């Protein structure tokens, strides 16, 4: 471990850690249980771990002093004894029944109240001035100027305030970053992507209905008081509370700088990656809809296919191959892309390439017996009927076993015989110009590594495919078997009550966790058999502990999907009641929800402008 850390985790009891932390933290800041940070005006901040432990032990025997325990209550301890550990408190509440039953009205009331509080917090933050220099970055520069360490040695990050390390920049991480109280905590976001993406609209951006940048919000704008670092966490040591990260970018000589973060609490919200299910050729020859770069590449390739098919002398067989667009996967992403692509063909490309319209084919392949299986049977049939009218060919009950491509012929004849093809179970082959793969998600390597390192997680994943690994969390979204660790969104699985892997779930989870941390609750170790998060009771004259007794409750507002030709399907939910809607009215509702769900006024204005521009002038056909 780098010498810039004060490590009290090995060879010491929890009580000793708490006492040392209280001695070094005389300010009334809210603290989480963690590796302590030096807060006294001492300038000797770069000692060895052994020397720091020795100094800490000597100071414990000193006179009475005022302390600030890690639950946020300032106390005066005559002998320096630590407060009782809530996890050892026999009176600590535990879950006797889970999942807990809460009415829709109760959940809605709580969500509304919490949202108002979030808006007030954000409003107060906008009135503050940004610091001229981030404390974390200033320390980095000083260390670099002094020449400490070598090019190969990772740099260590530390801060006087408790560090909340957020991994990811998706729905869960972005929601948490918006709400976290940066007056109390130093939030560090580490992600290889420096922006948030409104992912439900990626299919629209892939055909030019909306522009790519209209879907983005840079993390540094989301909360300018959060320290963002464009890097990827490669190793997460949950026992030592240490994250090893590498820069996303490299110098000209190929070197990628590394750094370490000793955190007080970590939030894993890195989502999942595209699942190939072991089908050969998918990663090499298919397009995905996960990132902006995917939509940019897909939009470019669609234009190239039409230009290749329009070349003089192109054989009919090659022209039909170039203009066959295959979508694998009948979920919301695949269905919305098939519908928007058909709109693009009928509304814009038909005016520019009228001679090619008879050869264009959009094919949707689905292994299940129907599409949009999350919706009711009536809405599934409505989507199929709409596709049938608009010319989208839907084949259900088929399984893709291989994606093939003859790369040797790419330089001579772009669409020659047996160049690109989707091979189905049974041997049938479908040649194509573009194949979009949207069949599901798989675990990222970091999630697999964390799950494999924690015994409780290994037991939960016993007998499952490692590619389908998720981090099991308790009702407070704490990772089971790990201390001071949270998992959000697609990479997590709520124990006993699994939730759908949707943006709606991840967004609510992120805000929920931020509120819990803001109130100063000690996270502790996750698990259904563990004590609830706790803190010292505010306004209490004695050392009285109060517990956080509001587990996460997902407020489901329903599902919606666009199916093309200004038609959509909507399944509204309010508790146990549900209401179905389809057609043009549903399309208007779909657009209104997508506008209101944008994360900033800037994005709302840009998307509204894009919709008006597309309606008046059509989609842009430029290839770039």
C-alpha distance (Angstrom), angle and dihedral (degrees) to the residues before:
residue distance angle dihedral
X1 . . .
X2 3.82 . .
X3 3.75 116.0 .
X4 3.78 93.1 -117.0
X5 3.81 91.7 78.4
X6 3.76 127.7 87.1
X7 3.80 99.9 -143.1
X8 3.80 115.5 -164.8
X9 3.78 97.6 152.5
X10 3.78 101.4 90.3
X11 3.77 121.6 68.0
X12 3.80 95.9 1.4
X13 3.77 134.3 95.0
X14 3.77 125.2 -117.1
X15 3.77 89.4 -109.8
X16 3.80 91.8 56.0
X17 3.80 90.7 49.2
X18 3.78 92.1 50.7
X19 3.82 92.3 48.4
X20 3.80 93.5 48.9
X21 3.79 90.2 46.7
X22 3.78 91.6 51.7
X23 3.79 91.6 50.3
X24 3.77 93.5 52.5
X25 3.82 95.1 42.9
X26 3.80 109.7 60.2
X27 3.81 93.1 155.6
X28 3.82 120.4 94.3
X29 3.79 93.8 -117.3
X30 3.79 118.2 140.1
X31 3.78 110.2 -105.6
X32 3.77 135.5 -166.9
X33 3.83 120.0 -147.0
X34 3.75 103.7 -88.8
X35 3.73 152.0 109.3
X36 3.79 102.6 -38.7
X37 3.80 125.0 -116.0
X38 3.80 122.7 -143.1
X39 3.81 108.1 -111.7
X40 3.79 101.2 164.6
X41 3.80 116.0 102.0
X42 3.78 88.8 -103.7
X43 3.78 112.5 136.6
X44 3.77 96.5 -157.2
X45 3.81 96.1 95.8
X46 3.77 99.5 143.9
X47 3.76 106.6 64.2
X48 3.73 129.4 135.7
X49 3.80 117.6 -92.1
X50 3.80 91.6 -113.2
X51 3.79 93.2 51.5
X52 3.80 92.2 48.8
X53 3.80 91.4 51.7
X54 3.79 90.7 50.8
X55 3.79 93.0 50.7
X56 3.79 91.1 47.1
X57 3.80 93.0 52.2
X58 3.81 91.5 50.6
X59 3.78 93.0 50.9
X60 3.82 91.4 52.2
X61 3.78 89.7 69.8
X62 3.81 92.8 55.0
X63 3.82 128.6 106.8
X64 3.77 127.0 -71.1
X65 3.79 116.1 -59.9
X66 3.77 140.0 175.2
X67 3.80 113.5 -102.2
X68 3.76 138.6 -166.5
X69 3.77 110.9 -148.5
X70 3.76 122.8 -148.7
X71 3.79 93.2 -103.1
X72 3.77 93.2 66.0
X73 3.80 103.9 -105.6
X74 3.81 119.2 121.5
X75 3.84 110.0 -135.9
X76 3.79 137.3 170.9
X77 3.78 113.1 -128.9
X78 3.83 116.3 -170.5
X79 3.77 93.6 -158.6
X80 3.76 99.9 26.5
X81 3.81 92.6 -112.1
X82 3.81 114.1 163.6
X83 3.80 122.0 -116.1
X84 3.79 116.9 -100.0
X85 3.79 114.9 -80.6
X86 3.83 108.1 -114.3
X87 3.80 90.0 -146.7
X88 3.79 88.3 63.4
X89 3.79 92.9 45.1
X90 3.82 108.9 113.0
X91 3.80 88.6 -154.6
X92 3.80 92.6 58.0
X93 3.81 110.7 121.5
X94 3.80 120.3 -115.4
X95 3.77 133.0 -173.5
X96 3.77 110.8 -86.1
X97 3.79 93.7 171.3
X98 3.78 128.1 22.7
X99 2.92 137.4 -148.2
X100 3.77 91.1 40.9
X101 3.78 118.4 -143.9
X102 3.81 116.5 -124.4
X103 3.75 126.8 168.9
X104 3.78 121.9 -115.1
X105 3.80 91.5 -117.9
X106 3.82 92.2 54.6
X107 3.80 92.5 50.0
X108 3.81 91.8 45.6
X109 3.80 91.4 50.1
X110 3.80 92.1 50.9
X111 3.81 92.8 46.4
X112 3.79 91.9 50.3
X113 3.79 92.9 49.2
X114 3.80 91.8 46.4
X115 3.81 92.1 49.0
X116 3.80 91.4 53.3
X117 3.80 89.7 51.1
X118 3.81 90.7 49.3
X119 3.79 91.7 51.9
X120 3.81 91.4 50.9
X121 3.80 90.8 50.4
X122 3.81 91.5 50.3
X123 3.82 90.9 46.6
X124 3.81 91.8 53.3
X125 3.78 90.3 48.0
X126 3.80 93.1 54.1
X127 3.80 89.7 59.9
X128 3.78 93.0 57.2
X129 3.77 124.3 92.2
X130 3.77 119.2 -120.3
X131 3.81 115.7 -112.0
X132 3.77 112.5 -106.5
X133 3.77 90.9 -128.4
X134 3.77 131.5 19.9
X135 3.79 110.7 -123.4
X136 3.77 92.4 -137.0
X137 3.79 94.2 50.9
X138 3.82 92.0 44.2
X139 3.79 89.9 57.2
X140 3.78 89.8 48.4
X141 3.79 91.7 54.4
X142 3.80 93.4 46.6
X143 3.78 91.0 51.4
X144 3.79 90.6 48.0
X145 3.81 93.1 48.3
X146 3.78 91.2 51.8
X147 3.76 89.3 54.0
X148 3.78 95.5 -125.7
X149 3.76 115.0 166.0
X150 3.78 129.5 7.4
X151 3.77 132.1 -90.3
X152 3.80 90.1 -95.9
X153 3.82 96.4 46.6
X154 3.81 116.1 89.7
X155 3.78 118.8 -117.6
X156 3.81 116.9 -122.8
X157 3.81 123.2 -130.1
X158 3.77 122.4 -153.1
X159 3.76 139.5 158.5
X160 3.79 139.3 -171.7
X161 3.81 92.3 -121.2
X162 3.82 121.8 67.6
X163 3.79 109.8 -84.1
X164 3.79 120.4 -130.0
X165 3.79 106.4 -165.6
X166 3.81 113.0 -154.9
X167 3.80 116.6 -166.6
X168 3.80 113.0 -159.8
X169 3.80 138.9 21.3
X170 3.79 101.9 -130.5
X171 3.78 130.8 108.9
X172 3.80 97.9 -60.6
X173 3.81 96.4 42.2
X174 3.81 93.4 43.8
X175 3.80 92.3 50.7
X176 3.81 91.3 49.9
X177 3.80 92.7 47.2
X178 3.79 90.6 53.3
X179 3.82 93.3 54.3
X180 3.83 105.0 32.9
X181 3.80 114.6 114.6
X182 3.79 104.9 -122.0
X183 3.81 91.6 -173.9
X184 3.80 89.0 71.6
X185 3.79 102.0 29.2
X186 3.77 140.2 37.3
X187 3.80 104.1 -129.9
X188 3.80 115.1 -159.5
X189 3.79 117.6 -171.2
X190 3.80 116.0 -161.1
X191 3.79 115.9 -172.6
X192 3.82 136.7 140.0
X193 3.81 87.4 -132.1
X194 3.80 116.8 65.1
X195 3.79 95.4 -159.4
X196 3.77 143.0 54.7
X197 3.82 117.3 -118.0
X198 3.78 125.9 -151.3
X199 3.82 89.2 -136.7
X200 3.84 99.3 -173.1
X201 3.80 88.7 70.4
X202 3.81 97.5 50.7
X203 3.85 91.1 100.9
X204 3.81 89.2 56.2
X205 3.79 92.1 49.2
X206 3.81 91.4 49.5
X207 3.83 90.4 65.5
X208 3.80 98.0 35.5
X209 3.81 101.1 -104.2
X210 3.80 87.5 126.5
X211 3.79 128.5 13.3
X212 3.79 121.0 -108.9
X213 3.79 97.0 -118.3
X214 3.79 91.4 53.8
X215 3.82 88.1 70.9
X216 3.80 96.7 51.5
X217 3.78 136.5 87.2
X218 3.83 117.9 -179.1
X219 3.79 112.4 -125.6
X220 3.79 90.2 -129.1
X221 3.81 88.2 60.9
X222 3.80 94.6 43.8
X223 3.80 89.2 66.6
X224 3.81 115.7 -6.2
X225 3.82 90.5 -165.5
X226 3.80 92.2 63.0
X227 3.79 117.2 90.9
X228 3.78 109.0 -126.3
X229 3.81 122.4 -164.0
X230 3.80 120.6 -175.0
X231 3.77 99.9 -136.6
X232 3.78 141.7 102.0
X233 3.78 127.5 -111.7
X234 3.79 106.7 -125.2
X235 3.81 100.7 173.1
X236 3.80 128.0 25.7
X237 3.80 115.6 -170.1
X238 3.81 102.1 -164.6
X239 3.81 93.1 -177.2
X240 3.81 95.7 55.0
X241 3.82 92.5 32.1
X242 3.76 91.0 -126.2
X243 3.81 130.1 138.7
X244 3.80 123.5 -162.5
X245 3.81 111.9 -154.9
X246 3.80 135.4 -176.7
X247 3.77 127.9 -154.7
X248 3.80 117.6 -102.3
X249 3.79 89.9 -135.9
X250 3.79 131.2 52.8
X251 3.76 135.2 -147.8
X252 3.78 120.4 -111.3
X253 3.79 90.4 -91.2
X254 3.81 90.2 56.5
X255 3.81 96.9 -107.4
X256 3.79 115.6 144.3
X257 3.83 113.0 -158.8
X258 3.79 116.9 -127.8
X259 3.77 132.5 -156.2
X260 3.79 139.1 177.7
X261 3.79 128.7 -133.0
X262 3.80 121.9 -159.2
X263 3.78 102.8 -157.8
X264 3.78 137.0 -168.7
X265 3.80 94.3 -149.7
X266 3.79 130.3 4.0
X267 3.79 128.6 -151.4
X268 3.80 114.9 -160.0
X269 3.80 108.5 -157.4
X270 3.80 102.9 147.2
X271 3.80 95.7 129.5
X272 3.78 120.6 -151.2
X273 3.78 138.8 -68.2
X274 3.79 129.3 -121.9
X275 3.80 113.8 -73.7
X276 3.80 116.4 -132.8
X277 3.84 95.3 -179.7
X278 3.78 88.7 -141.5
X279 3.82 93.8 -65.4
X280 3.83 106.9 152.8
X281 3.78 117.8 -123.8
X282 3.81 97.8 21.7
X283 3.80 97.9 110.9
X284 3.80 92.2 43.1
X285 3.80 101.9 45.1
X286 3.82 110.3 21.0
X287 3.78 134.3 82.2
X288 3.80 123.0 -132.5
X289 3.81 136.4 -160.9
X290 3.80 104.0 -136.8
X291 3.79 104.7 101.7
X292 3.79 138.9 26.7
X293 3.81 89.0 -107.1
X294 3.82 88.3 59.8
X295 3.80 92.0 54.5
X296 3.81 91.9 45.6
X297 3.80 92.5 51.5
X298 3.79 92.7 45.0
X299 3.79 92.9 49.9
X300 3.80 90.4 50.0
X301 3.80 93.3 49.3
X302 3.81 93.4 50.1
X303 3.78 89.6 55.8
X304 3.80 91.5 46.9
X305 3.79 91.7 52.9
X306 3.79 92.1 55.2
X307 3.79 92.2 46.9
X308 3.81 91.4 49.6
X309 3.79 91.5 48.9
X310 3.83 90.5 49.5
X311 3.83 94.1 55.2
X312 3.83 113.4 118.5
X313 3.77 113.0 -99.7
X314 3.82 96.4 18.3
X315 3.84 107.4 154.9
X316 3.80 115.5 -118.2
X317 3.80 91.8 -119.4
X318 3.79 92.2 55.0
X319 3.80 91.4 44.0
X320 3.80 91.9 55.0
X321 3.80 91.2 48.8
X322 3.79 92.0 50.6
X323 3.80 92.6 50.8
X324 3.80 98.0 47.0
X325 3.80 109.5 102.9
X326 3.79 115.8 -168.3
X327 3.80 124.0 -162.8
X328 3.82 115.4 -166.9
X329 3.80 111.9 -157.5
X330 3.79 131.0 45.2
X331 3.79 99.2 -143.4
X332 3.82 124.9 113.4
X333 3.82 94.3 -79.0
X334 3.79 95.0 49.7
X335 3.80 93.7 43.0
X336 3.81 94.1 48.2
X337 3.79 92.1 48.5
X338 3.81 92.5 49.1
X339 3.80 90.0 49.9
X340 3.81 95.6 46.5
X341 3.81 91.9 45.0
X342 3.79 90.6 53.9
X343 3.82 88.8 50.3
X344 3.80 89.3 51.9
X345 3.79 91.6 51.1
X346 3.81 96.7 45.8
X347 3.78 97.9 37.4
X348 3.81 105.7 38.8
X349 3.80 113.9 5.3
X350 3.81 92.4 49.3
X351 3.81 89.3 64.7
X352 3.80 93.5 50.4
X353 3.83 100.9 35.4
X354 3.84 104.3 29.5
X355 3.82 92.1 152.3
X356 3.84 91.1 59.8
X357 3.80 100.0 50.9
X358 3.78 94.2 93.5
X359 3.82 90.4 59.7
X360 3.85 99.4 47.4
X361 3.81 115.1 107.3
X362 3.80 129.6 176.3
X363 3.81 112.8 -163.6
X364 3.83 125.3 -172.0
X365 3.83 116.1 -161.9
X366 3.81 119.7 -162.5
X367 3.81 127.7 177.2
X368 3.82 93.1 -154.9
X369 3.77 122.9 72.3
X370 3.80 92.7 -106.7
X371 3.79 141.1 20.8
X372 3.81 127.7 -111.5
X373 3.80 92.6 24.2
X374 3.84 90.5 179.7
X375 3.81 89.1 70.3
X376 3.80 130.1 72.4
X377 3.80 119.1 -85.0
X378 3.81 91.4 -108.0
X379 3.82 93.1 55.7
X380 3.79 91.3 45.4
X381 3.78 89.5 56.0
X382 3.80 90.9 46.5
X383 3.80 90.1 55.3
X384 3.81 91.1 49.2
X385 3.80 91.2 50.0
X386 3.81 91.3 50.7
X387 3.79 91.6 50.9
X388 3.78 90.6 48.8
X389 3.82 90.6 54.3
X390 3.79 95.1 45.9
X391 3.78 95.4 46.8
X392 3.80 102.8 -106.0
X393 3.80 109.6 144.2
X394 3.82 110.9 -138.7
X395 3.79 120.9 -164.9
X396 3.79 116.3 -174.9
X397 3.78 129.4 -172.0
X398 3.81 93.4 34.7
X399 3.80 126.4 124.7
X400 3.79 126.6 -153.5
X401 3.82 113.2 -136.9
X402 3.82 101.6 174.6
X403 3.80 145.0 5.4
X404 3.79 112.2 -146.9
X405 3.79 133.8 -170.1
X406 3.81 131.9 175.2
X407 3.80 99.4 -140.4
X408 3.81 93.1 178.4
X409 3.79 90.5 75.2
X410 3.78 98.2 48.2
X411 3.79 92.9 94.7
X412 3.77 96.6 50.9
X413 3.78 110.1 32.1
X414 3.77 117.7 8.4
X415 3.81 96.7 -154.0
X416 3.78 107.1 26.8
X417 3.80 124.9 148.9
X418 3.83 116.5 -57.5
X419 3.80 91.2 2.5
X420 3.81 100.7 132.8
X421 3.77 128.0 6.4
X422 3.79 147.3 159.5
X423 3.79 110.9 -135.9
X424 3.80 115.0 -151.4
X425 3.77 129.1 -157.4
X426 3.78 105.6 -83.1
X427 3.80 94.4 38.7
X428 3.82 101.5 -82.8
X429 3.78 113.4 146.6
X430 3.81 127.6 -153.6
X431 3.80 115.8 -166.0
X432 3.80 114.1 -148.5
X433 3.77 146.7 178.9
X434 3.83 96.3 -146.1
X435 3.80 129.6 13.7
X436 3.82 119.7 -166.5
X437 3.81 116.3 -162.9
X438 3.82 116.5 -154.2
X439 3.79 105.8 149.7
X440 3.79 103.4 128.6
X441 3.80 145.3 -68.1
X442 3.78 138.9 -73.8
X443 3.79 133.7 -160.2
X444 3.78 120.7 -87.7
X445 3.83 118.8 -122.9
X446 3.82 93.7 -107.4
X447 3.80 92.0 55.8
X448 3.80 91.0 48.4
X449 3.81 90.3 49.9
X450 3.82 94.3 49.9
X451 3.80 92.1 45.1
X452 3.80 90.6 50.0
X453 3.81 93.6 49.7
X454 3.82 97.2 53.7
X455 3.85 117.0 71.1
X456 3.82 93.9 -148.1
X457 3.80 90.4 52.7
X458 3.81 92.5 47.4
X459 3.78 90.3 53.9
X460 3.80 91.6 50.3
X461 3.82 90.6 51.6
X462 3.80 96.2 44.7
X463 3.79 110.6 137.8
X464 3.80 95.0 9.4
X465 3.76 129.3 115.8
X466 3.85 109.0 -95.5
X467 3.80 88.4 -135.0
X468 3.81 88.3 63.9
X469 3.81 93.6 51.0
X470 3.78 118.4 139.8
X471 3.80 130.1 176.4
X472 3.79 110.2 -106.4
X473 3.80 110.7 -132.1
X474 3.79 133.5 -172.6
X475 3.83 125.1 -125.8
X476 3.83 89.5 -80.5
X477 3.83 89.1 54.2
X478 3.81 91.3 -112.8
X479 3.79 114.4 147.7
X480 3.80 108.2 -107.4
X481 3.80 111.9 -111.1
X482 3.81 94.9 10.0
X483 3.78 127.6 101.1
X484 3.82 121.0 -127.6
X485 3.80 94.2 -6.7
X486 3.80 130.4 129.0
X487 3.81 130.9 -169.6
X488 3.80 122.8 -161.1
X489 3.76 138.6 -173.8
X490 3.78 128.1 -7.7
X491 3.81 95.1 -6.6
X492 3.83 92.4 61.6
X493 3.80 135.7 69.3
X494 3.81 120.1 -157.5
X495 3.78 108.4 -130.7
X496 3.79 112.4 -114.3
X497 3.80 95.1 -3.1
X498 3.83 112.4 54.6
X499 3.79 115.6 -160.4
X500 3.80 128.3 -149.1
X501 3.81 116.5 -92.7
X502 3.80 95.6 -115.4
X503 3.80 136.9 133.0
X504 3.79 88.9 -116.6
X505 3.81 91.8 62.2
X506 3.81 95.8 44.3
X507 3.80 93.1 48.9
X508 3.80 93.4 52.6
X509 3.81 91.5 45.8
X510 3.79 93.4 53.3
X511 3.80 94.0 52.3
X512 3.82 91.0 45.0
X513 3.80 93.3 54.7
X514 3.81 92.8 46.1
X515 3.80 91.0 54.1
X516 3.80 92.0 49.4
X517 3.81 92.0 50.5
X518 3.80 92.5 44.6
X519 3.80 90.4 58.3
X520 3.79 90.5 58.5
X521 3.79 99.1 -112.3
X522 3.75 116.8 162.4
X523 3.80 107.4 -124.1
X524 3.78 98.9 -154.4
X525 3.80 122.7 174.3
X526 3.78 119.1 -25.4
X527 3.79 125.2 -123.2
X528 3.80 142.0 100.0
X529 3.81 89.5 -101.8
X530 3.80 94.3 50.3
X531 3.80 129.7 95.3
X532 3.77 119.5 -92.4
X533 3.84 120.0 -101.4
X534 3.80 108.2 -80.5
X535 3.80 144.8 -168.7
X536 3.78 138.8 173.6
X537 3.78 110.6 -77.8
X538 3.78 111.9 -104.6
X539 3.80 116.4 -117.9
X540 3.79 93.5 12.9
X541 3.81 117.3 138.8
X542 3.81 91.9 -152.2
X543 3.78 131.7 48.1
X544 3.80 96.6 -84.5
X545 3.78 121.3 163.6
X546 3.79 123.4 -144.9
X547 3.78 124.6 -165.6
X548 3.78 131.7 -140.0
X549 3.78 103.3 -117.3
X550 3.80 102.3 175.8
X551 3.80 109.8 95.4
X552 3.77 118.7 -164.1
X553 3.80 113.8 -76.0
X554 3.79 119.4 -168.9
X555 3.79 114.4 -139.2
X556 3.80 104.2 -151.7
X557 3.78 112.7 -158.4
X558 3.78 95.3 177.6
X559 3.81 141.5 -99.9
X560 3.77 134.1 -77.0
X561 3.79 137.2 -179.8
X562 3.80 135.5 -177.7
X563 3.81 114.5 -128.9
X564 3.82 101.6 -178.9
X565 3.82 138.2 -97.6
X566 3.82 91.8 67.3
X567 3.80 89.5 -60.5
X568 3.78 127.5 126.9
X569 3.78 139.3 167.7
X570 3.78 123.3 -133.5
X571 3.79 131.5 -170.7
X572 3.79 109.3 -169.0
X573 3.81 119.3 -162.9
X574 3.79 132.5 -163.5
X575 3.77 109.2 172.4
X576 3.79 108.2 -60.3
X577 3.79 93.0 -15.4
X578 3.80 120.9 90.1
X579 3.77 135.3 -176.3
X580 3.82 127.8 -161.9
X581 3.77 126.3 -148.4
X582 3.81 131.7 176.0
X583 3.79 138.7 172.8
X584 3.79 133.5 37.3
X585 3.81 94.8 -27.6
X586 3.79 88.4 54.9
X587 3.80 88.6 49.9
X588 3.81 90.8 55.7
X589 3.80 89.9 48.9
X590 3.82 89.9 48.6
X591 3.79 91.2 54.3
X592 3.80 94.2 44.7
X593 3.82 91.5 51.7
X594 3.80 92.5 48.2
X595 3.80 90.1 51.3
X596 3.81 94.5 48.9
X597 3.82 91.7 45.8
X598 3.79 92.9 57.9
X599 3.79 111.2 117.3
X600 3.80 97.6 -129.2
X601 3.79 142.7 21.3
X602 3.80 88.6 -114.7
X603 3.80 91.7 60.8
X604 3.79 92.5 46.9
X605 3.80 92.2 53.4
X606 3.81 93.1 45.7
X607 3.80 93.9 50.1
X608 3.79 93.4 46.1
X609 3.79 88.7 50.8
X610 3.83 90.6 49.1
X611 3.80 92.0 51.9
X612 3.80 92.3 49.7
X613 3.80 91.5 45.5
X614 3.81 91.9 50.4
X615 3.79 92.0 48.3
X616 3.82 93.5 49.9
X617 3.81 104.0 33.8
X618 3.79 103.8 17.6
X619 3.79 128.5 -126.0
X620 3.77 121.5 -45.0
X621 3.83 112.8 -103.5
X622 3.80 96.6 -167.5
X623 3.81 117.3 129.9
X624 3.80 113.5 -142.4
